[in-house]
Amino acid sequence: MRGIVEQLSRTDTLTFDCYGTLIEWKAGLAESLRSIFGPQDRSDELFDAYVEEEAAEESGSYQSYRRVLTATVGRLAKRFGWDVPAARCEMLAELLPRWKPFPDTNEALARLKKRFRLGVLSNIDRDLFAGTAKHFGVTLDFVITAQDVKAYKPNLAHFRQAIETHGGAEGLLHVAQSLYHDGAVARQVGIPFVWINRYGQINNTQVTPLAAYPDLRSLADAADAAGS
């Protein structure tokens, strides 16, 4: 606890992953997939397949996230042998901006905003994120998207852009749910990393977060302690 309090006391900018950290990504995606494919008795299998297929789609040359979403739905349909019209494949991009924040997100962001600049580093298009941003109770100081850097995390591009925007890594602290997409990369470029373990995962990676919390409210509590 002492380490994170000391770090927060010398931090002026917090950057966040969005979907899975601020936005309830799993619930939003699961509901969207039900809307596209209908109720499934293989929902867990479908969800895991989505994660695999999206990563495969992002691993090639850069394309917009809207296209990634559409192509991923098409990949799923092919994988499960479902006949899905092209128009339905495009639905996921339209549904994404409806995904809601976790219950603690807005309260925590409001508390953190009193002490820090807040930014988001996200694998998203700017127009899709604009819909998501309407759910937040604070105005973010900056947003760096995949569209801006023409790459998807865990590529280093988001983090390098954040360092350039901030004028160096000093004073930055990155906050995210994904050890793979965010944690390993943040530490690689010298940005301290806090793990928001929303889904109660076991850390089987080589990533050692500065601190781990089950939700964003707990980070806000630590920030309050650092400022007292």
KOLZA-857559 format. One line per 2 residues: number of its first residue (from 1); their letters; for each residue x, y, z of N, C-alpha, C, O. Coordinates in nm, 2 decimals. Each point is the difference from the previous one (the first is absolute). Layout:
<rotis>
NUM	a	X/Y/Z/X/Y/Z/X/Y/Z/X/Y/Z | ...
</rotis>
This chain:
<rotis>
1	mr	0.08/-0.12/0.00/-0.08/0.12/0.00/0.09/0.13/0.00/-0.04/0.10/-0.06 | 0.15/-0.11/0.14/0.08/0.12/0.00/0.06/0.04/-0.13/0.00/0.12/-0.03
3	gi	0.03/-0.22/-0.06/0.06/0.03/-0.13/-0.10/0.08/-0.09/0.04/0.09/-0.06 | -0.17/-0.13/0.06/-0.09/0.06/-0.08/-0.04/0.14/0.05/-0.02/0.10/-0.08
5	ve	0.02/-0.08/0.21/-0.03/0.13/0.06/0.11/0.10/-0.04/-0.02/0.11/-0.03 | 0.15/-0.16/0.04/0.11/0.08/-0.03/0.00/0.04/-0.15/0.03/0.11/-0.04
7	ql	-0.07/-0.21/-0.05/0.00/0.03/-0.14/-0.11/0.10/-0.03/0.02/0.09/-0.08 | -0.14/-0.11/0.14/-0.11/0.09/-0.03/0.03/0.14/0.05/-0.04/0.10/-0.06
9	sr	0.12/-0.08/0.16/0.04/0.13/0.05/0.09/0.08/-0.09/0.00/0.12/0.00 | 0.06/-0.20/-0.10/0.09/0.07/-0.10/-0.06/-0.02/-0.14/0.08/0.02/-0.10
11	td	-0.20/-0.06/0.09/-0.07/-0.01/-0.13/-0.09/0.12/-0.03/-0.07/0.05/0.09 | 0.07/-0.01/-0.21/-0.09/0.11/-0.04/-0.10/-0.04/-0.11/-0.09/0.07/-0.02
13	tl	0.12/-0.18/-0.05/-0.09/-0.04/-0.10/-0.02/-0.15/0.01/0.09/-0.09/0.00 | -0.22/0.05/0.00/-0.04/-0.14/-0.01/-0.05/-0.03/-0.14/-0.09/0.07/-0.05
15	tf	0.14/-0.18/-0.01/-0.06/-0.05/-0.12/-0.07/-0.13/0.02/0.04/-0.08/0.09 | -0.15/0.06/-0.16/-0.08/-0.12/0.02/-0.02/-0.07/-0.13/-0.02/0.06/-0.11
17	dc	0.01/-0.20/0.12/-0.07/-0.07/-0.11/-0.14/0.03/0.02/-0.05/0.03/0.12 | -0.03/-0.05/-0.22/-0.15/0.03/0.01/-0.08/-0.12/0.02/-0.07/-0.02/0.10
19	yg	0.06/-0.07/-0.20/-0.09/-0.11/-0.01/0.05/-0.12/0.09/0.09/-0.07/-0.04 | -0.15/0.05/0.15/0.04/-0.10/0.09/0.05/0.06/0.13/0.01/-0.06/0.11
21	tl	0.03/0.19/-0.12/0.05/0.08/0.12/-0.10/0.10/0.04/-0.04/0.00/0.12 | -0.01/0.08/-0.21/-0.10/0.10/0.03/-0.14/-0.04/-0.04/-0.10/0.02/0.07
23	ie	0.10/-0.09/-0.19/-0.13/-0.05/-0.06/-0.01/-0.15/0.03/0.10/-0.07/-0.01 | -0.22/0.03/0.04/-0.03/-0.14/0.03/0.00/-0.08/-0.13/-0.11/-0.04/-0.05
25	wk	0.23/0.01/0.00/0.02/-0.06/-0.13/-0.06/-0.14/-0.01/-0.07/-0.02/-0.10 | 0.09/-0.06/0.19/-0.05/-0.14/-0.01/-0.15/0.00/-0.01/-0.05/-0.07/-0.09
27	ag	-0.02/0.14/0.17/-0.14/0.00/0.00/-0.05/0.07/-0.13/-0.10/-0.05/-0.06 | 0.16/0.16/0.02/-0.04/0.06/-0.12/0.02/-0.08/-0.12/-0.09/-0.01/-0.09
29	la	0.20/-0.06/0.08/0.03/-0.08/-0.12/-0.10/-0.12/0.00/-0.05/-0.04/-0.11 | 0.03/-0.03/0.23/-0.08/-0.11/0.00/-0.14/0.03/-0.04/-0.07/-0.07/-0.08
31	es	0.02/0.19/0.12/-0.14/0.04/-0.04/0.00/0.03/-0.15/-0.10/-0.04/-0.06 | 0.20/0.10/0.01/0.00/0.03/-0.14/0.01/-0.12/-0.09/-0.07/-0.01/-0.10
33	lr	0.15/-0.09/0.15/0.00/-0.13/-0.08/-0.13/-0.07/0.00/-0.04/-0.07/-0.10 | -0.03/0.08/0.21/-0.14/-0.06/0.00/-0.09/0.07/-0.09/-0.08/-0.06/-0.07
35	si	0.09/0.19/0.06/-0.08/0.08/-0.10/0.03/-0.04/-0.14/-0.09/0.00/-0.09 | 0.22/-0.03/0.06/0.04/-0.03/-0.14/-0.04/-0.15/-0.03/-0.05/-0.03/-0.11
37	fg	0.09/-0.06/0.20/-0.01/-0.14/-0.03/-0.12/-0.07/0.06/-0.04/-0.11/-0.03 | -0.03/0.18/0.12/-0.11/-0.06/0.07/0.05/-0.07/0.13/0.12/-0.02/0.01
39	pq	-0.21/-0.02/0.08/0.04/-0.07/0.12/0.07/-0.13/-0.04/-0.03/-0.07/-0.09 | 0.14/0.04/0.17/0.09/-0.11/-0.03/0.02/-0.09/0.12/0.02/0.06/0.11
41	dr	-0.03/-0.19/-0.12/0.04/-0.09/0.11/0.15/-0.02/0.00/0.05/-0.07/0.08 | 0.02/0.14/-0.17/0.15/-0.01/-0.01/0.06/0.14/0.02/0.10/0.04/-0.06
43	sd	-0.16/0.04/0.15/0.03/0.14/0.02/0.15/0.02/0.05/0.07/0.08/-0.05 | -0.03/-0.17/0.14/0.14/0.01/0.05/0.10/-0.03/-0.11/0.10/0.06/-0.02
45	el	-0.13/-0.16/-0.06/0.08/-0.04/-0.11/0.01/0.11/-0.11/0.10/0.03/-0.06 | -0.22/0.03/0.04/-0.01/0.11/-0.10/0.09/0.12/0.05/0.07/0.06/-0.08
47	fd	-0.08/-0.03/0.21/0.08/0.11/0.05/0.15/-0.02/-0.01/0.07/0.09/-0.05 | -0.03/-0.21/0.08/0.14/-0.03/-0.01/0.05/0.00/-0.14/0.11/0.05/-0.03
49	ay	-0.20/-0.10/-0.06/0.04/0.00/-0.14/0.01/0.15/-0.05/0.08/0.03/-0.09 | -0.17/0.06/0.14/0.00/0.14/-0.05/0.14/0.06/0.04/0.06/0.06/-0.09
51	ve	-0.01/-0.09/0.21/0.13/0.06/0.04/0.11/-0.05/-0.09/0.08/0.08/-0.04 | -0.08/-0.21/0.01/0.10/-0.05/-0.09/-0.01/0.06/-0.14/0.10/0.04/-0.06
53	ee	-0.22/-0.03/0.00/-0.02/0.05/-0.13/0.03/0.15/-0.01/0.06/0.04/-0.10 | -0.09/0.03/0.20/0.03/0.15/-0.01/0.15/0.02/0.01/0.05/0.08/-0.08
55	aa	0.02/-0.16/0.16/0.15/0.02/0.01/0.06/-0.04/-0.13/0.09/0.06/-0.05 | -0.14/-0.16/-0.02/0.05/-0.04/-0.13/-0.02/0.11/-0.10/0.08/0.03/-0.08
57	ee	-0.20/0.03/0.08/-0.03/0.11/-0.09/0.09/0.12/0.02/0.03/0.07/-0.10 | 0.00/-0.04/0.22/0.08/0.12/0.04/0.15/-0.03/-0.03/0.08/0.10/0.00
59	sg	-0.04/-0.22/-0.02/0.14/-0.03/-0.01/0.06/0.03/-0.14/0.12/0.00/-0.01 | -0.20/0.02/-0.08/0.04/0.04/-0.14/0.03/0.15/-0.01/0.02/0.07/0.10
61	sy	-0.02/-0.03/-0.22/0.03/0.15/-0.02/-0.12/0.07/0.05/-0.11/-0.05/0.01 | 0.13/0.18/0.03/-0.10/0.08/0.06/-0.13/0.02/-0.08/0.01/0.02/-0.12
63	qs	-0.12/-0.04/0.18/-0.13/0.04/-0.06/-0.09/0.06/0.11/0.03/-0.03/0.12 | -0.13/0.10/-0.15/-0.08/0.07/0.10/-0.06/-0.11/0.09/-0.02/-0.11/-0.04
65	yr	-0.01/0.15/0.16/-0.06/-0.09/0.10/-0.14/-0.04/-0.05/-0.05/-0.11/0.03 | -0.02/0.20/-0.09/-0.13/-0.03/-0.06/0.01/-0.12/-0.09/-0.08/-0.09/0.00
67	rv	0.18/0.09/-0.09/0.03/-0.11/-0.09/0.04/-0.13/0.08/-0.04/-0.11/-0.04 | 0.12/0.13/0.14/0.04/-0.11/0.08/-0.12/-0.07/0.06/-0.02/-0.12/0.00
69	lt	-0.08/0.20/0.06/-0.12/-0.06/0.06/-0.08/-0.07/-0.10/-0.05/-0.11/0.02 | 0.03/0.17/-0.14/-0.08/-0.06/-0.10/0.06/-0.13/-0.05/-0.06/-0.11/-0.02
71	at	0.19/0.11/0.00/0.07/-0.12/-0.05/0.00/-0.11/0.11/-0.01/-0.12/-0.03 | 0.02/0.16/0.15/0.00/-0.10/0.11/-0.13/-0.07/0.01/0.00/-0.12/0.02
73	vg	-0.11/0.19/-0.03/-0.13/-0.06/0.00/-0.01/-0.10/-0.12/-0.05/-0.11/0.02 | 0.10/0.15/-0.14/0.00/-0.09/-0.11/0.09/-0.13/0.03/-0.04/-0.11/-0.04
75	rl	0.15/0.13/0.10/0.08/-0.11/0.04/-0.07/-0.10/0.09/0.01/-0.12/-0.01 | -0.08/0.18/0.11/-0.08/-0.09/0.09/-0.11/-0.07/-0.07/-0.02/-0.12/0.02
77	ak	-0.05/0.18/-0.11/-0.10/-0.06/-0.08/0.05/-0.12/-0.07/-0.05/-0.11/-0.01 | 0.17/0.13/-0.06/0.06/-0.11/-0.07/0.05/-0.11/0.09/-0.02/-0.12/-0.04
79	rf	0.07/0.16/0.15/0.06/-0.10/0.09/-0.11/-0.09/0.06/0.02/-0.12/0.02 | -0.14/0.17/0.00/-0.11/-0.08/0.06/-0.10/-0.05/-0.10/-0.09/-0.06/0.03
81	gw	0.12/0.10/-0.16/-0.09/-0.05/-0.11/-0.13/0.06/-0.01/-0.10/-0.06/-0.03 | 0.09/0.19/0.07/-0.12/0.07/0.00/-0.01/0.09/-0.12/0.10/0.06/-0.05
83	dv	-0.22/-0.05/-0.01/-0.02/0.09/-0.12/-0.05/0.13/0.06/-0.12/0.02/0.04 | 0.21/0.08/-0.05/-0.03/0.13/0.06/0.01/0.11/-0.11/0.10/0.01/-0.06
85	pa	-0.21/0.06/0.03/0.01/0.10/-0.10/0.10/0.11/0.03/0.03/0.02/0.11 | 0.02/0.04/-0.22/0.11/0.10/0.02/-0.04/0.12/0.09/0.08/0.05/0.08
87	ar	-0.21/-0.02/-0.09/-0.05/0.12/0.08/0.01/-0.04/0.15/0.02/0.09/0.08 | -0.04/-0.21/-0.04/0.00/-0.04/0.14/0.15/0.00/0.05/0.03/0.03/0.12
89	ce	0.06/-0.06/-0.21/0.14/0.01/0.04/0.04/0.14/0.03/0.10/0.02/0.08 | -0.17/0.08/-0.13/0.04/0.14/0.03/-0.07/0.05/0.12/0.03/0.11/0.05
91	ml	-0.11/-0.19/0.02/-0.08/0.05/0.11/0.09/0.02/0.12/-0.03/0.09/0.08 | 0.14/-0.16/-0.06/0.08/0.01/0.12/0.05/0.14/0.02/0.01/0.05/0.11
93	ae	0.04/0.01/-0.22/0.05/0.14/0.01/-0.11/0.09/0.04/0.03/0.10/0.07 | -0.15/-0.12/-0.11/-0.11/0.09/0.04/-0.04/-0.02/0.15/-0.05/0.09/0.06
95	ll	0.07/-0.21/-0.01/-0.04/-0.04/0.13/0.10/0.04/0.11/-0.03/0.03/0.11 | 0.16/-0.02/-0.15/0.10/0.02/0.09/-0.01/0.13/0.08/0.02/0.00/0.12
97	pr	-0.06/0.11/-0.18/-0.01/0.13/0.08/-0.11/-0.01/0.11/-0.01/0.09/0.08 | -0.08/-0.19/-0.08/-0.10/-0.02/0.10/0.05/-0.06/0.13/-0.06/0.00/0.10
99	wk	0.18/-0.06/-0.11/0.05/-0.08/0.12/0.03/0.10/0.11/0.05/0.11/-0.02 | -0.09/-0.15/0.14/-0.01/0.09/0.12/0.13/-0.01/0.08/0.07/-0.10/0.00
101	pf	-0.04/0.20/0.08/0.11/0.00/0.09/-0.03/-0.10/0.12/-0.12/-0.03/0.03 | 0.23/-0.02/0.03/-0.02/-0.07/0.13/-0.07/0.09/0.10/0.02/0.12/-0.01
103	pd	-0.09/-0.18/0.11/-0.07/0.09/0.09/0.09/0.10/0.08/-0.05/0.10/0.04 | 0.18/-0.13/-0.02/0.08/0.09/0.08/0.08/0.09/-0.09/0.07/0.09/0.05
105	tn	-0.08/-0.10/-0.18/0.09/0.08/-0.09/-0.02/0.15/0.01/0.10/0.07/0.03 | -0.22/-0.02/-0.04/-0.01/0.14/0.00/0.03/0.07/0.13/0.05/0.11/0.01
107	ea	-0.09/-0.18/0.10/0.03/0.06/0.13/0.16/0.01/0.02/0.05/0.10/0.04 | 0.01/-0.21/-0.08/0.15/-0.01/0.02/0.07/0.11/-0.09/0.09/0.07/0.04
109	la	-0.14/-0.06/-0.17/0.06/0.10/-0.09/-0.02/0.14/0.05/0.10/0.08/-0.01 | -0.21/-0.05/0.07/-0.03/0.13/0.05/0.10/0.03/0.12/0.05/0.11/0.01
111	rl	-0.02/-0.21/0.07/0.09/0.02/0.12/0.14/0.02/-0.06/0.08/0.08/0.05 | -0.04/-0.16/-0.14/0.14/0.00/-0.06/0.02/0.13/-0.07/0.11/0.05/0.00
113	kk	-0.21/0.00/-0.07/0.01/0.12/-0.08/0.04/0.12/0.08/0.05/0.10/-0.05 | -0.08/-0.10/0.18/0.03/0.11/0.09/0.15/0.02/0.02/0.05/0.10/0.03
115	rf	0.03/-0.21/-0.06/0.14/0.00/0.03/0.09/-0.02/-0.12/0.11/0.03/0.00 | -0.17/-0.10/-0.11/0.08/-0.04/-0.11/-0.06/0.04/-0.13/-0.12/0.02/-0.01
117	rl	0.21/-0.01/-0.09/-0.05/0.00/-0.14/-0.04/-0.14/-0.04/0.07/-0.10/0.05 | -0.17/0.08/-0.12/-0.05/-0.13/-0.04/0.00/-0.02/-0.15/-0.05/0.08/-0.08
119	gv	0.11/-0.19/0.04/0.01/-0.04/-0.14/-0.04/-0.14/-0.03/-0.01/-0.08/0.10 | -0.03/0.05/-0.22/-0.04/-0.14/-0.04/0.09/-0.04/-0.12/0.02/0.07/-0.09
121	ls	0.03/-0.20/0.10/0.07/-0.06/-0.11/-0.08/-0.12/-0.04/-0.01/-0.10/0.08 | -0.05/0.10/-0.20/-0.10/-0.10/-0.03/0.01/-0.05/-0.14/0.04/0.07/-0.10
123	ni	-0.06/-0.20/0.08/-0.01/-0.06/-0.13/-0.14/0.02/-0.06/-0.09/-0.08/0.00 | 0.07/0.20/-0.05/-0.13/0.05/-0.05/0.01/0.10/-0.11/0.11/0.05/-0.02
125	dr	-0.22/-0.02/-0.05/0.00/0.11/-0.09/-0.05/0.13/0.08/-0.08/-0.02/0.10 | 0.11/0.13/-0.15/-0.04/0.12/0.08/-0.15/0.02/-0.01/-0.06/0.04/0.11
127	dl	-0.01/-0.07/-0.22/-0.14/0.02/0.00/-0.08/-0.10/0.09/-0.10/0.04/0.06 | 0.15/-0.16/-0.05/-0.06/-0.09/0.09/0.03/0.04/0.15/-0.09/-0.02/0.08
129	fa	0.21/0.07/-0.05/0.03/0.04/0.13/-0.09/0.12/0.04/-0.03/0.02/0.12 | 0.00/0.06/-0.21/-0.08/0.12/0.03/-0.14/-0.04/0.06/-0.05/0.07/0.09
131	gt	0.00/-0.18/-0.14/-0.13/-0.05/0.06/0.02/-0.05/0.14/-0.08/0.02/0.09 | 0.20/-0.09/-0.07/0.03/-0.05/0.14/0.02/0.11/0.09/-0.05/0.00/0.12
133	ak	0.12/0.11/-0.16/0.03/0.11/0.09/-0.12/0.07/0.06/0.01/0.06/0.10 | -0.13/-0.08/-0.17/-0.12/0.06/0.05/-0.05/-0.06/0.13/-0.08/0.06/0.07
135	hf	0.13/-0.18/-0.04/-0.03/-0.07/0.12/0.08/0.05/0.12/-0.03/-0.04/0.12 | 0.14/0.11/-0.14/0.08/0.04/0.11/-0.04/0.13/0.06/-0.06/0.09/-0.07
137	gv	0.08/-0.07/0.20/-0.05/0.12/0.07/0.11/0.10/0.00/-0.02/0.11/0.06 | 0.14/-0.13/-0.11/0.11/0.10/-0.01/0.04/0.01/-0.14/-0.02/-0.09/-0.09
139	tl	0.09/0.20/0.06/0.06/0.02/-0.13/0.15/-0.04/0.01/0.07/0.05/0.08 | -0.04/-0.14/-0.17/0.14/-0.05/0.00/0.09/0.11/-0.06/-0.04/0.08/-0.08
141	df	0.17/-0.08/0.13/0.09/0.10/-0.05/0.06/-0.03/-0.14/0.03/0.09/-0.07 | -0.02/-0.22/0.05/0.05/-0.04/-0.14/-0.04/-0.15/-0.02/-0.02/-0.07/0.09
143	vi	0.01/0.04/-0.22/-0.03/-0.14/-0.04/0.09/-0.04/-0.11/0.02/0.08/-0.09 | 0.04/-0.20/0.10/0.09/-0.05/-0.11/-0.06/-0.13/-0.04/-0.01/-0.09/0.07
145	ta	-0.03/0.09/-0.20/-0.07/-0.12/-0.05/0.09/-0.08/-0.10/0.10/0.05/-0.04 | -0.15/-0.17/0.01/0.07/-0.07/-0.11/0.00/0.07/-0.13/0.09/-0.01/-0.08
147	qd	-0.20/0.08/0.06/-0.01/0.08/-0.13/0.11/0.11/0.00/0.05/0.03/-0.11 | -0.02/0.03/0.22/0.11/0.10/0.01/0.14/-0.06/-0.03/0.07/0.07/-0.08
149	vk	-0.04/-0.18/0.13/0.13/-0.06/-0.01/0.01/-0.11/-0.10/0.11/-0.05/-0.03 | -0.22/0.02/-0.03/0.00/-0.11/-0.11/0.06/-0.13/0.05/0.07/-0.06/-0.07
151	ay	-0.11/0.02/0.19/0.05/-0.12/0.06/-0.09/-0.04/0.11/-0.08/0.08/0.06 | 0.08/-0.21/-0.02/-0.08/-0.05/0.11/0.09/-0.05/0.11/0.10/-0.07/-0.02
153	kp	-0.13/0.11/0.15/0.07/-0.06/0.11/-0.01/-0.15/-0.01/-0.11/-0.06/-0.03 | 0.22/-0.01/0.07/0.11/0.04/0.07/0.12/0.06/-0.08/0.11/0.00/0.05
155	nl	-0.14/0.05/-0.16/0.10/0.08/-0.07/0.04/0.12/0.09/-0.08/0.05/0.08 | 0.20/0.00/-0.09/0.05/0.10/0.09/-0.05/0.14/-0.04/0.02/0.10/0.08
157	ah	-0.09/-0.09/-0.19/-0.03/0.14/-0.06/-0.08/0.08/0.09/0.03/0.12/0.02 | -0.13/-0.17/0.05/-0.09/0.08/0.09/0.09/0.06/0.11/-0.01/0.12/0.03
159	fr	0.10/-0.20/0.02/0.07/0.04/0.12/0.11/0.10/-0.04/0.03/0.10/0.07 | 0.03/-0.12/-0.18/0.10/0.10/-0.05/-0.06/0.13/-0.03/0.05/0.11/0.03
161	qa	-0.18/-0.11/-0.08/-0.07/0.12/-0.03/-0.03/0.07/0.13/0.00/0.13/0.02 | -0.04/-0.21/0.08/-0.03/0.06/0.14/0.12/0.07/0.06/-0.01/0.11/0.05
163	ie	0.12/-0.18/-0.07/0.13/0.06/0.06/0.03/0.13/-0.08/0.04/0.10/0.07 | -0.06/-0.10/-0.20/0.03/0.12/-0.07/-0.10/0.12/0.03/0.04/0.11/0.02
165	th	-0.17/-0.15/0.00/-0.10/0.10/0.03/0.03/0.06/0.14/-0.02/0.12/0.02 | 0.07/-0.21/0.07/0.02/0.04/0.14/0.13/0.07/0.02/0.02/0.07/0.10
167	gg	0.07/-0.08/-0.20/0.13/0.06/0.01/0.10/-0.09/0.08/0.09/0.05/0.07 | -0.11/-0.18/-0.07/0.08/-0.10/0.07/-0.08/-0.09/0.08/-0.12/0.02/0.02
169	ae	0.18/-0.13/0.03/-0.07/-0.10/0.08/-0.02/0.04/0.15/-0.09/-0.05/0.07 | 0.18/0.14/-0.03/-0.01/0.05/0.14/-0.14/0.06/0.03/-0.04/0.09/-0.07
171	gl	-0.02/-0.14/0.18/-0.13/0.06/0.04/-0.12/-0.08/-0.06/-0.11/0.03/0.03 | 0.14/-0.13/-0.12/-0.11/-0.08/-0.06/-0.02/-0.12/0.08/0.10/-0.06/0.06
173	lh	-0.22/0.01/-0.05/-0.04/-0.12/0.06/-0.11/-0.06/-0.08/-0.10/0.06/-0.03 | 0.12/-0.19/-0.02/-0.10/-0.06/-0.09/-0.09/-0.10/0.09/0.06/-0.07/0.08
175	va	-0.19/0.07/-0.11/-0.09/-0.08/0.07/-0.08/-0.08/-0.09/-0.06/0.05/-0.10 | 0.05/-0.18/0.11/-0.06/-0.09/-0.09/-0.04/-0.13/0.05/0.06/-0.05/0.11
177	qs	-0.15/-0.02/-0.17/-0.04/-0.14/0.03/0.08/-0.10/-0.06/0.03/-0.11/0.05 | 0.02/0.13/-0.17/0.07/-0.10/-0.08/0.15/0.00/0.02/0.07/0.10/-0.02
179	ly	-0.02/-0.21/0.08/0.15/-0.01/0.01/0.06/-0.01/-0.14/0.11/0.05/-0.02 | -0.17/-0.12/-0.07/0.05/-0.02/-0.13/0.00/0.12/-0.09/0.11/0.04/-0.05
181	hd	-0.22/0.03/0.04/-0.01/0.12/-0.09/0.07/0.12/0.06/0.04/0.09/-0.07 | -0.04/-0.08/0.21/0.05/0.12/0.06/0.11/-0.01/0.10/0.10/0.07/-0.01
183	ga	-0.11/-0.17/0.10/0.10/-0.01/0.11/0.14/-0.02/-0.05/0.09/0.08/0.04 | -0.07/-0.18/-0.12/0.14/-0.03/-0.05/0.05/0.12/-0.08/0.12/0.03/0.01
185	va	-0.20/0.03/-0.09/0.05/0.11/-0.09/0.03/0.12/0.08/0.10/0.07/-0.03 | -0.18/-0.03/0.13/0.02/0.12/0.08/0.14/-0.01/0.07/0.08/0.09/0.00
187	rq	-0.06/-0.21/0.06/0.13/-0.02/0.07/0.12/0.00/-0.09/0.10/0.05/0.03 | -0.13/-0.10/-0.16/0.11/0.00/-0.09/0.05/0.14/-0.04/0.12/0.02/-0.03
189	vg	-0.21/0.08/0.03/0.04/0.13/-0.04/0.02/0.09/0.12/0.02/0.12/-0.01 | -0.02/-0.18/0.13/0.04/0.07/0.12/-0.12/0.08/0.07/0.03/0.09/0.08
191	ip	-0.15/-0.13/-0.11/-0.12/0.06/0.07/-0.04/-0.10/0.11/-0.04/-0.11/-0.03 | 0.03/0.16/0.15/-0.06/-0.09/0.11/-0.14/-0.04/-0.04/-0.07/0.07/-0.06
193	fv	0.04/-0.20/0.11/-0.13/-0.06/-0.04/-0.08/-0.04/0.12/0.06/-0.07/0.09 | -0.19/0.10/-0.08/-0.09/-0.05/0.10/-0.10/-0.09/-0.07/-0.06/0.04/-0.10
195	wi	0.04/-0.15/0.16/-0.09/-0.10/-0.06/-0.13/0.01/0.07/-0.01/-0.02/0.12 | -0.10/0.05/-0.20/-0.13/-0.01/0.05/-0.06/-0.14/-0.04/-0.04/-0.02/-0.11
197	nr	0.04/-0.07/0.21/-0.03/-0.14/-0.03/-0.15/-0.02/0.02/-0.05/-0.06/0.09 | -0.02/0.11/-0.19/-0.15/0.00/0.00/-0.06/-0.14/0.01/-0.10/-0.02/0.06
199	yg	0.17/-0.07/-0.12/-0.06/-0.13/-0.02/0.06/-0.11/0.09/-0.01/-0.12/-0.03 | 0.09/0.16/0.13/0.05/-0.09/0.10/0.10/-0.10/-0.07/0.00/-0.12/0.04
201	qi	0.08/0.16/-0.13/0.09/-0.09/-0.07/0.13/-0.03/0.09/0.03/0.08/0.08 | 0.03/-0.19/-0.11/0.13/-0.03/0.06/0.11/0.05/-0.10/-0.01/-0.03/-0.12
203	nn	0.10/0.09/0.18/0.11/0.06/-0.08/0.11/-0.11/-0.03/0.08/-0.03/0.08 | -0.09/-0.04/-0.20/0.09/-0.10/-0.04/0.10/0.05/-0.10/0.07/-0.07/-0.07
205	tq	-0.05/0.20/0.07/0.09/0.07/-0.09/0.13/0.04/0.07/0.01/-0.02/0.12 | 0.08/0.08/-0.19/0.12/0.05/0.06/-0.01/0.15/0.04/0.09/0.06/0.04
207	vt	-0.21/-0.01/-0.06/-0.03/0.14/0.03/-0.02/0.02/0.15/-0.08/-0.07/0.06 | 0.15/0.16/0.00/-0.02/0.03/0.14/-0.05/0.14/0.02/0.08/0.10/-0.01
209	pl	-0.21/-0.09/0.03/-0.06/0.14/0.02/0.06/0.07/0.12/0.04/-0.07/0.10 | -0.04/0.20/-0.10/0.03/0.07/0.12/-0.10/-0.02/0.11/0.04/-0.01/0.12
211	aa	-0.17/-0.01/-0.16/-0.10/-0.03/0.09/-0.12/-0.07/-0.08/0.00/0.02/-0.12 | -0.08/-0.09/0.19/-0.12/-0.07/-0.06/-0.12/0.03/0.08/0.00/-0.01/0.13
213	yp	-0.11/0.05/-0.19/-0.12/0.03/0.07/-0.12/-0.07/-0.07/0.01/-0.02/-0.13 | -0.12/-0.01/0.20/-0.11/-0.07/-0.07/-0.09/0.10/-0.07/-0.08/-0.05/-0.08
215	dl	0.10/0.18/0.10/-0.09/0.10/-0.07/0.07/0.13/0.00/0.11/0.02/0.07 | -0.17/0.08/-0.13/0.06/0.13/-0.02/-0.02/0.08/0.13/0.08/0.09/0.04
217	rs	-0.19/-0.12/0.04/-0.02/0.07/0.12/0.12/-0.02/0.10/0.03/0.09/0.07 | 0.02/-0.21/-0.07/0.12/-0.03/0.09/0.12/0.09/-0.04/0.07/0.04/0.09
219	la	-0.05/-0.02/-0.22/0.11/0.09/-0.04/-0.03/0.14/0.05/0.09/0.07/0.04 | -0.21/-0.02/-0.05/-0.04/0.13/0.04/0.03/0.01/0.15/0.04/0.11/0.05
221	da	-0.07/-0.21/0.03/0.03/0.00/0.14/0.15/0.02/0.03/0.04/0.07/0.09 | 0.04/-0.15/-0.17/0.14/0.01/0.02/0.05/0.14/-0.04/0.09/0.05/0.07
223	ad	-0.15/0.01/-0.17/0.04/0.14/-0.04/-0.03/0.10/0.11/0.07/0.09/0.03 | -0.19/-0.11/0.04/-0.04/0.08/0.11/0.10/-0.01/0.11/0.04/0.10/0.07
225	aa	0.01/-0.22/-0.04/0.09/-0.03/0.10/0.14/0.07/-0.03/0.06/0.06/0.09 | -0.03/-0.06/-0.22/0.13/0.06/-0.04/-0.01/0.15/0.02/0.10/0.07/0.02
227	gs	-0.22/-0.01/-0.04/-0.01/0.14/0.01/-0.03/0.06/0.14/0.00/0.12/0.02 | -0.02/-0.21/0.07/-0.03/0.04/0.14/0.12/0.03/0.08/-0.01/0.04/0.12
</rotis>
